[in-house]
Amino acid sequence: MNSNMSFEKDSIWSLIATNGIPAMLTMVVVIIYNLADTFFIGQTGNDLMVAAVSIAAPIFTLIITIGTLIGTGGCSIISRASGCKNTDQAHQTSSFCFYASLLIGLLFAIVIFVGCTPILSIIGATENTFEMASDYLRIIAIGSPFIIFSNTMANVIRADGAARDSMIGNMIGTVINIILDPVMILLLQWGTAGAAIATVIGNICACVYYFVFLLRRNSTLLSFLIKDFRISKSISLPVFSIGLPGALSNLLMSVSNIIMNRYLVPYGDGAVAAMGVAMKIGMIVAMLQMGFCTGILPIMAYNLGANNMRRTKETIAKSGGVCIVLGSCITLACFIAVKNLVVAFVTTPEIIDLGVKMSKAIILSGPILGIYFLTTNIMQAAGKSLAPIVTSLARQGFVYIPCLIILDATLGLDGLIYTQAISDIVAMLLSVILCVVVIKNLWKPTEPVHNRQDS
């Protein structure tokens, strides 16, 4: 059954609540997923283990990013295809996402497992952390197909109005991960390897849930049948191009984390561990807002596909207000609880103090960060890829890296920690400007919006 007819009939506030809140709660689950390993490893009292997982984290993020790329692109296309009643396009796109995620996951598993040693050398592993980081990364590599598939399907099924089921799948994986973490890390004393095993098993369980969901859904939009699977430019290019901005943002976040770790190495393993914890806290502020805005994407995409200007504008205006309030509340809460959060992951007093300082610097941009994610999702919902790519490159690339270099050279470690906040503010301003341009051009008397794609 196709349950997304509510996208054109229900009140906007109701749609924001029923789609934005589950998507945000899904991100809560993802955050817990990411924090659980670090938390239980921190309970060992071995700060080098925390540093090792922090070093390997960008590669784990990269794997998740591929699922985000396929899933977000697929969700946008399927939602717009539903809005303009193009069922064949929806079937072919969902089937492509299903099988592409598994095939690409297998490729990642081979490349990362075989190339683990040179990869860790490049991303900043030291003699003290190399073995522990390797234990973690090799197991994560084996689980790549499951990690990518679960993240892909969590996004794709939202196109069919199944935001709640997307959340449940993520929650199942997280609960299992949290149950297994203390057993494998603390009881069995498997350390970083135990954390990785728990993560992979959790993702496998989420995959099972999504597959059973597809079998039982009897959806008029979603398909995983081989007969609907096509590897062609007309299907793959729109999926990858529309999903690329969000995925590129995560990818560049991984790259920027690697570069940051390289710059932190001269300041010692303690600085690397402290920044790893600070980035986890920054992730709380960013991902909650990212989750909310991701939930809004299929609503906008559906109404754009239906060429419903009034409901699209209303969704943007009301969602923007929620973003400001939400971002301010989350940032304030993290500022108040920052020391308690840091202490949950590390035990050395010097690292705790440094982690608190880094965390406060990273989350300074929190109140306005949601606007960046909202405008990016608006452009993706419209089938645009070039403008969101530019803003992603700004946030983690051509603004972030020069700031990193300049602040390190002029202020040292005290300067490095403000790099992310500065980049966030610049990217938000740029994203708003580009989004206004996109909206103004959407309803020009040209071809229908659902047929237009940026290259």
C-alpha positions in Angstrom: 0.0 0.0 0.0 1.2 3.5 -0.8 0.9 5.6 2.4 2.5 8.8 1.2 -0.8 10.2 -0.2 -0.8 12.1 3.1 2.0 14.2 1.7 -0.6 16.1 -0.4 -3.6 15.9 2.1 -2.5 16.2 5.7 -1.6 19.5 7.4 2.0 20.6 7.2 2.5 20.6 10.9 1.2 17.1 11.1 3.5 16.0 8.3 6.5 17.7 10.0 5.7 15.9 13.2 5.1 12.4 11.7 8.1 12.5 9.4 10.6 14.9 11.0 10.4 13.5 14.6 10.9 9.8 13.6 13.8 10.8 11.3 15.3 12.8 14.2 14.8 9.9 16.5 16.5 7.7 13.9 19.5 10.0 14.2 19.3 9.7 18.0 19.7 5.9 17.4 22.6 6.5 15.0 24.3 8.8 17.5 23.9 6.2 20.2 25.3 3.7 17.8 28.4 5.9 17.3 28.8 6.7 20.9 28.3 3.2 22.3 31.6 1.8 21.1 33.5 4.9 22.4 31.7 4.8 25.7 32.3 1.2 26.5 35.9 1.4 25.3 36.3 4.4 27.6 35.2 2.2 30.5 38.4 0.1 30.0 40.4 3.1 31.2 42.7 2.8 28.2 42.7 6.2 26.4 44.8 4.7 23.6 41.8 2.5 22.7 39.7 5.6 22.4 42.3 7.2 20.2 42.5 4.1 18.0 38.7 4.0 17.4 38.8 7.8 16.7 41.5 7.3 14.1 39.4 4.5 12.4 36.1 6.4 12.7 36.5 8.3 9.4 36.6 5.1 7.4 33.5 3.8 9.3 31.8 7.1 8.5 32.8 6.7 4.8 31.1 3.3 4.7 27.9 4.8 6.2 28.2 7.6 3.7 27.8 5.3 0.7 24.5 4.1 2.2 23.4 7.7 2.7 24.4 8.5 -0.9 22.3 5.7 -2.4 19.4 6.0 0.0 19.0 9.8 0.0 19.1 9.9 -3.8 16.7 7.1 -4.1 14.3 8.6 -1.6 14.1 11.9 -3.5 13.6 10.3 -6.9 11.0 7.8 -5.6 9.1 10.5 -3.7 9.0 12.8 -6.8 8.0 9.9 -9.0 5.1 9.2 -6.7 4.1 12.9 -6.8 3.9 12.7 -10.6 2.4 9.2 -10.6 5.4 7.5 -12.3 5.3 4.0 -10.8 7.8 2.4 -13.2 10.5 5.0 -12.2 9.8 4.3 -8.5 10.2 0.5 -9.0 13.4 0.7 -11.0 15.0 3.2 -8.6 14.1 1.3 -5.4 15.4 -2.0 -7.0 18.6 -0.3 -8.1 19.2 1.0 -4.6 18.6 -2.5 -3.1 21.1 -4.3 -5.2 23.6 -1.5 -5.7 24.1 -1.1 -1.9 25.0 -4.8 -1.6 27.4 -4.9 -4.6 29.1 -1.7 -3.5 29.3 -3.0 0.1 31.1 -6.1 -1.1 33.6 -4.0 -3.1 34.3 -1.8 0.0 34.8 -4.9 2.1 37.5 -6.2 -0.2 39.3 -2.9 -0.6 39.4 -1.9 3.1 40.3 -5.4 4.4 43.2 -5.9 1.9 44.4 -2.3 2.2 43.9 -1.9 6.0 47.6 -1.3 6.8 48.4 1.5 4.3 45.0 3.1 5.0 45.8 3.3 8.7 49.2 4.7 8.0 47.6 7.5 5.9 44.9 8.4 8.4 47.3 9.0 11.3 47.6 5.7 13.3 50.8 5.7 15.5 52.9 2.9 16.9 50.8 3.0 20.0 47.4 2.8 18.3 48.1 0.9 15.1 47.2 -2.7 16.2 44.0 -1.7 18.0 42.9 0.4 15.1 43.6 -2.4 12.7 41.6 -4.9 14.8 38.6 -2.5 14.7 38.9 -1.6 11.0 39.3 -5.1 9.5 36.1 -6.3 11.2 34.2 -3.2 10.1 35.4 -3.9 6.6 33.9 -7.4 6.7 30.5 -5.9 7.7 30.5 -3.2 5.0 27.8 -4.8 2.8 25.4 -4.9 5.8 26.3 -1.4 7.0 25.7 0.1 3.6 22.5 -1.9 2.9 20.9 -1.0 6.3 21.7 2.7 5.8 20.4 2.7 2.2 17.1 1.1 3.1 16.5 3.3 6.1 16.4 6.2 3.7 14.6 4.5 0.8 11.6 3.3 2.7 10.8 6.8 3.9 9.8 7.6 0.3 6.8 5.3 1.0 5.8 7.2 4.1 7.5 4.6 6.4 9.4 7.0 8.7 8.4 4.9 11.7 9.7 1.7 10.3 13.0 3.4 9.3 13.4 4.4 12.9 12.5 0.9 14.2 15.1 -0.7 11.9 17.8 1.6 13.2 16.7 1.1 16.8 16.9 -2.7 16.5 20.5 -2.5 15.3 21.4 0.0 18.0 19.9 -1.9 20.9 21.6 -5.1 19.9 24.9 -3.2 19.5 24.5 -1.7 23.0 23.7 -5.1 24.5 26.7 -6.7 22.9 29.3 -3.9 23.5 29.8 -4.4 27.3 29.9 -8.2 26.8 32.5 -8.1 24.0 34.5 -5.2 25.2 34.5 -5.5 28.9 33.4 -9.1 29.8 35.3 -11.0 27.0 38.0 -8.2 26.9 38.1 -8.2 23.1 38.7 -4.4 23.1 38.3 -2.6 19.8 37.7 -5.9 17.9 34.7 -6.5 20.2 33.3 -3.1 19.5 33.5 -3.7 15.8 31.9 -7.1 16.1 29.0 -5.7 18.1 28.5 -3.0 15.4 28.5 -5.4 12.5 26.0 -7.8 14.2 23.7 -4.8 15.0 23.7 -3.8 11.3 23.0 -7.4 10.2 19.9 -7.4 12.4 18.7 -4.1 11.0 19.2 -5.5 7.5 17.0 -8.5 8.4 14.3 -6.1 9.6 14.3 -4.0 6.4 14.2 -7.1 4.2 11.2 -8.5 6.1 9.5 -5.1 5.9 9.9 -5.1 2.1 8.5 -8.6 1.9 5.4 -7.7 4.0 4.8 -4.2 2.8 3.2 -5.0 -0.6 4.2 -1.4 -1.6 3.0 0.1 -4.9 6.2 2.2 -5.0 9.1 0.0 -3.6 10.5 -3.0 -5.4 13.4 -5.4 -4.9 12.6 -7.6 -7.8 15.5 -8.5 -10.2 13.3 -7.7 -13.2 13.2 -4.1 -12.1 16.9 -3.9 -11.5 18.8 -1.8 -14.2 22.3 -0.6 -14.4 21.9 2.4 -16.6 22.7 6.1 -16.6 19.0 7.0 -16.6 18.7 5.3 -13.2 22.1 5.3 -11.5 23.1 8.9 -12.4 20.1 10.6 -10.8 20.4 8.5 -7.7 24.1 9.2 -7.2 24.0 12.9 -8.3 21.1 13.8 -6.0 22.5 11.7 -3.1 26.0 13.1 -3.6 25.7 16.3 -1.7 24.7 14.6 1.6 27.2 11.8 1.0 29.9 14.2 0.0 29.3 16.1 3.2 29.9 12.9 5.2 32.8 11.9 3.0 34.5 15.3 3.4 33.8 15.1 7.1 35.8 11.9 7.1 38.6 13.5 5.1 38.6 16.6 7.3 38.8 14.4 10.4 41.7 12.6 8.9 43.5 15.9 8.2 42.6 17.2 11.6 44.1 14.0 13.2 47.3 14.5 11.2 47.5 18.1 12.5 46.8 16.9 16.1 49.5 14.2 16.1 52.3 16.6 17.0 50.2 17.6 20.1 50.2 14.0 21.3 47.8 11.0 21.4 45.9 12.8 24.2 44.9 15.6 21.8 43.7 13.0 19.2 41.6 11.3 21.9 40.2 14.6 23.2 39.2 15.7 19.6 37.7 12.3 19.0 35.4 12.8 22.0 34.7 16.4 21.0 33.7 15.4 17.5 31.2 12.8 19.0 29.6 15.7 21.0 29.6 17.9 17.9 27.9 15.0 16.1 25.0 15.1 18.6 24.3 18.7 17.7 24.7 18.2 13.9 23.0 14.8 13.4 19.8 15.6 15.4 19.2 18.6 13.1 20.3 16.6 10.0 17.9 13.9 10.9 14.9 16.3 11.3 15.7 17.9 7.9 16.1 14.5 6.2 12.6 13.6 7.4 11.2 16.7 5.6 12.9 15.8 2.3 10.2 13.3 1.0 7.4 15.8 1.8 9.0 18.5 -0.3 10.0 16.1 -3.0 6.5 14.8 -3.3 4.9 18.2 -3.6 7.6 19.4 -6.0 6.9 16.4 -8.1 3.2 17.4 -8.0 4.2 21.0 -8.7 2.4 22.2 -5.6 4.0 25.5 -4.9 1.8 26.5 -1.9 2.5 23.4 0.2 6.2 23.4 -0.7 6.6 27.0 0.5 4.6 26.3 3.7 6.8 23.3 4.5 10.0 25.3 4.1 8.8 28.2 6.2 7.5 26.0 9.1 10.5 23.7 9.0 12.9 26.6 9.1 11.4 27.9 12.3 11.6 24.4 13.9 15.3 24.2 12.9 16.2 27.4 14.7 14.4 26.4 17.9 15.7 22.9 17.8 19.3 23.8 17.1 19.3 26.4 19.9 17.9 23.9 22.5 20.2 21.1 21.5 23.3 23.4 21.6 22.3 24.8 25.0 21.8 21.3 26.4 25.2 20.2 25.2 26.9 23.3 26.6 25.4 22.6 30.0 26.2 18.9 30.0 29.6 19.0 28.2 31.8 18.0 31.0 29.6 15.0 31.9 29.6 13.9 28.3 33.4 14.1 28.0 34.0 12.2 31.3 31.8 9.4 29.9 34.5 8.7 27.3 37.9 9.5 28.8 39.4 9.4 32.3 42.7 11.3 32.2 42.1 14.8 33.8 44.2 16.6 31.1 42.3 15.0 28.3 39.0 15.7 30.0 39.8 19.5 30.2 41.0 19.6 26.6 37.9 17.6 25.4 35.6 20.1 27.2 37.4 23.1 25.5 37.3 21.4 22.1 33.6 20.4 22.4 32.5 24.0 23.3 34.3 25.3 20.3 32.9 22.8 17.8 29.2 23.3 18.8 29.3 27.1 18.6 27.5 27.0 15.3 24.8 24.7 16.5 21.8 27.2 16.6 22.0 27.9 12.9 23.4 24.6 11.6 19.9 23.2 11.0 19.3 25.9 8.3 22.3 24.5 6.4 20.8 21.0 6.4 17.3 22.2 5.6 18.4 24.3 2.5 20.6 21.4 1.3 17.6 19.0 1.6 15.3 21.5 -0.2 17.7 21.5 -3.2 18.1 17.7 -3.2 14.2 17.4 -3.1 14.1 19.6 -6.2 16.5 17.2 -7.9 19.4 19.6 -7.7 22.9 18.4 -7.1 25.4 21.1 -8.1 24.4 23.7 -5.6 24.4 21.4 -2.6 27.7 20.0 -3.7 29.1 23.5 -3.6 27.9 24.1 0.0 29.3 20.7 1.1 32.6 21.5 -0.4 32.6 24.8 1.5 31.7 23.2 4.8 34.3 20.5 4.9 36.6 21.5 2.0 37.6 24.9 0.6 36.6 26.8 3.8 37.5 24.1 6.3 41.0 23.2 5.1 42.4 26.8 4.7 41.0 27.6 8.1 42.7 24.6 9.6 46.0 25.5 8.1 45.8 29.2 9.0 44.6 28.7 12.5 47.2 26.1 13.3 50.0 28.3 12.0 48.8 31.4 13.8 47.2 30.1 17.0 48.3 26.4 17.3 45.9 24.0 19.0 43.8 26.9 20.4 43.0 27.9 16.8 42.5 24.5 15.4 39.5 23.8 17.5 37.4 26.6 16.0 37.8 25.4 12.4 34.5 23.5 12.2 32.4 26.3 13.7 33.7 28.9 11.2 33.2 26.5 8.3 29.6 25.8 9.4 28.6 29.5 9.5 30.1 30.2 6.0 28.5 27.1 4.5 25.1 28.0 6.0 25.1 31.5 4.5 26.2 30.2 1.1 23.5 27.4 1.2 20.7 29.9 2.0 21.7 32.1 -1.0 21.9 29.2 -3.4 18.6 27.7 -2.1 16.8 31.1 -2.7 18.1 31.0 -6.3 16.9 27.4 -6.8 13.4 28.1 -5.4 13.0 31.2 -7.6 13.8 29.1 -10.7 11.7 26.0 -9.9 8.5 27.1 -11.4 9.8 28.9 -14.6 7.7 27.8 -17.6 10.1 25.0 -18.7 10.0 21.3 -18.4 8.4 19.8 -15.3 10.6 19.9 -12.2 10.6 16.1 -11.9 12.4 15.7 -15.2 15.2 18.1 -14.5 18.5 16.9 -13.2 21.7 18.8 -12.6 24.8 17.3 -14.0 
